[in-house]
Amino acid sequence: MTNRGDDIVLVSVHGPIDLSTAPQLRDAMHTLFDAGRNRIVIDLAGVDFCDSVGLGTFAYGHNHCVANGGFLRLAAPSRFLAGLLHTVGIAGPVPVHDTVGSALNADPTTV
């Protein structure tokens, strides 16, 4: 995790996000939530697999962030993961950006 001066936390994830690893991501999010951090960008460039538990973790994080006046943005997914996010309907409600830079620099007033 990288805490930035603009109050956005960048979380870089590597490897699979699945039944065995998604709880670690959820725990990391809870640590951020407990610290009052609700503006989060998740860098997915290093993710090579994501199952339904991982997708649910994104939805959960998004709902929590938005309910507390923030946002969750997903950045740099692989072509496959980007397609999956669109197919299951995560993309749209959860903003998905092609690059980390575009996710970090997106208008903070839009979710």
C-alpha positions in Angstrom: 0.0 0.0 0.0 1.1 3.5 -0.8 -0.3 6.4 1.1 -0.2 9.5 -1.2 -0.4 13.1 -0.2 -3.7 13.5 -2.0 -5.5 11.2 0.4 -5.7 8.4 -2.1 -4.3 5.0 -1.1 -2.7 2.9 -3.9 -3.0 -0.8 -3.3 -0.9 -3.0 -5.6 -2.0 -6.6 -5.9 0.1 -9.5 -7.3 -0.9 -13.0 -8.2 -4.3 -14.5 -8.0 -7.3 -13.0 -6.2 -9.3 -16.1 -5.2 -10.8 -18.0 -2.3 -7.5 -18.3 -0.6 -6.1 -14.8 -1.2 -9.2 -12.5 -1.3 -9.5 -12.5 2.5 -6.0 -10.8 2.6 -7.2 -8.1 0.3 -10.4 -7.6 2.4 -8.3 -7.4 5.5 -6.1 -4.8 3.9 -9.2 -2.8 3.0 -10.5 -3.1 6.6 -7.2 -1.7 7.8 -7.7 1.3 5.5 -11.4 1.7 6.5 -10.5 1.6 10.2 -8.0 4.4 9.5 -10.7 6.5 7.8 -9.3 5.9 4.3 -12.0 5.6 1.7 -10.3 6.8 -1.5 -8.7 3.7 -2.8 -7.1 2.7 -6.2 -6.3 -1.0 -6.6 -3.5 -1.7 -9.1 -4.4 -4.9 -10.9 -1.4 -5.0 -13.3 0.1 -8.0 -11.3 -3.1 -10.0 -11.1 -3.1 -13.2 -13.1 -6.4 -14.6 -12.0 -9.6 -13.5 -10.2 -12.5 -15.7 -9.1 -16.0 -14.7 -7.8 -14.7 -14.2 -4.3 -12.2 -11.6 -5.6 -14.9 -9.9 -7.7 -17.1 -9.8 -4.6 -14.3 -8.2 -2.7 -14.2 -5.4 -5.2 -17.9 -4.9 -4.9 -17.7 -4.9 -1.1 -14.9 -2.4 -1.1 -16.6 -0.1 -3.5 -19.9 -0.1 -1.5 -18.0 0.7 1.7 -16.0 3.5 0.1 -18.9 5.1 -1.6 -21.1 4.9 1.5 -18.4 6.8 3.4 -17.9 9.6 0.7 -15.0 8.0 -1.1 -14.3 5.7 -4.0 -12.8 2.5 -5.1 -11.2 2.5 -8.5 -9.6 -0.5 -10.3 -6.6 0.1 -12.5 -4.5 -1.6 -15.1 -6.4 -5.0 -15.4 -5.2 -7.5 -17.9 -7.3 -7.7 -21.1 -8.9 -10.9 -19.7 -9.7 -9.4 -16.3 -11.1 -6.2 -17.8 -13.4 -8.3 -19.9 -14.5 -10.3 -16.9 -15.2 -7.1 -14.9 -17.4 -5.9 -17.7 -19.1 -9.3 -18.3 -20.2 -9.7 -14.7 -21.2 -6.1 -14.3 -18.5 -4.9 -11.8 -17.2 -2.3 -14.3 -19.6 0.5 -14.5 -20.5 0.8 -10.8 -16.8 0.4 -10.0 -14.7 2.6 -12.2 -12.0 0.6 -14.2 -9.1 2.5 -15.6 -6.5 1.4 -18.2 -3.7 2.7 -16.2 -2.8 3.5 -12.6 -2.1 7.1 -13.6 -5.6 7.6 -15.0 -7.2 6.1 -11.9 -5.2 8.4 -9.6 -5.9 11.5 -11.6 -9.6 10.9 -12.3 -12.0 13.5 -11.1 -12.6 12.8 -7.4 -16.2 14.1 -7.6 -17.1 11.2 -9.9 -17.4 7.7 -8.5 
